[in-house]
Every structure is written in structure tokens, then in C-alpha cells.
Amino acid sequence: MLSKEQLQNYWRENRNLMLIVLIIWALVSYGAALISGWLNKLVIFGFPLGYYMGAQGSLIVFILLLIFYAKKMNEIDKKYGVEED
């Protein structure tokens, strides 16, 4: 059983990790849309970069965010002794 201080530290680390992931998610989701006019000036394989970022780039970033979050949460869980088997 975790002490109150350990539990607070656990949730603080968990919250900070979630905030980092959510900020990156928001930047990728909304940032690419906001600058799509500028991105569309560049063309990759015949497609404007703004379209490519919306269709492929954001999905790749989201998958990488999921992997990052899962690995970091496993590390935090092990640090506080609350990991799953």
C-alpha cells in the first residue's frame, strides 16, 4: 500500500505525463491545420504537405504518442510498485 505522499507523487507524475502528451497531440492536431496554407506550398509525391500531414503525418505522431505514453506509464508504475502482471 502506498503512503499518501507516494500516492500524491504518483498522480503528479501521471498528470504531468498526460499534460505533455495532450499538448503534443493538440499541437499536431490543430497546429498543422492552422499552418496548412503554408504547408501546402510544399509538395511531397504530388500531394501538398498540409494534406499529407492531415492524412498520414498526424496518424504516425498519434501512434508514436501512444507507444511513448504506454512505456512511460509502465516505468512510473514500476517506480511506485503498482505495475500490472
PERA-V911992 format. One record per residue. N is the residue number from 1. PSI is psi as a letter, one per 30 degrees, with the letter a starting at -180 (999 if undefined). Layout:
BEGIN
N:PSI, N:PSI
END
This chain:
BEGIN
1:k, 2:k, 3:l, 4:e, 5:e, 6:e, 7:e, 8:e, 9:e, 10:e, 11:e, 12:e, 13:e, 14:e, 15:e, 16:e, 17:e, 18:e, 19:e, 20:e, 21:e, 22:e, 23:e, 24:e, 25:e, 26:e, 27:e, 28:e, 29:e, 30:e, 31:e, 32:e, 33:e, 34:e, 35:g, 36:e, 37:e, 38:e, 39:e, 40:f, 41:f, 42:k, 43:k, 44:k, 45:h, 46:f, 47:k, 48:k, 49:e, 50:e, 51:e, 52:e, 53:e, 54:e, 55:e, 56:e, 57:e, 58:e, 59:e, 60:e, 61:e, 62:e, 63:e, 64:e, 65:e, 66:e, 67:e, 68:e, 69:e, 70:e, 71:e, 72:e, 73:e, 74:e, 75:e, 76:e, 77:e, 78:e, 79:e, 80:g, 81:h, 82:g, 83:l, 84:l, 85:999
END
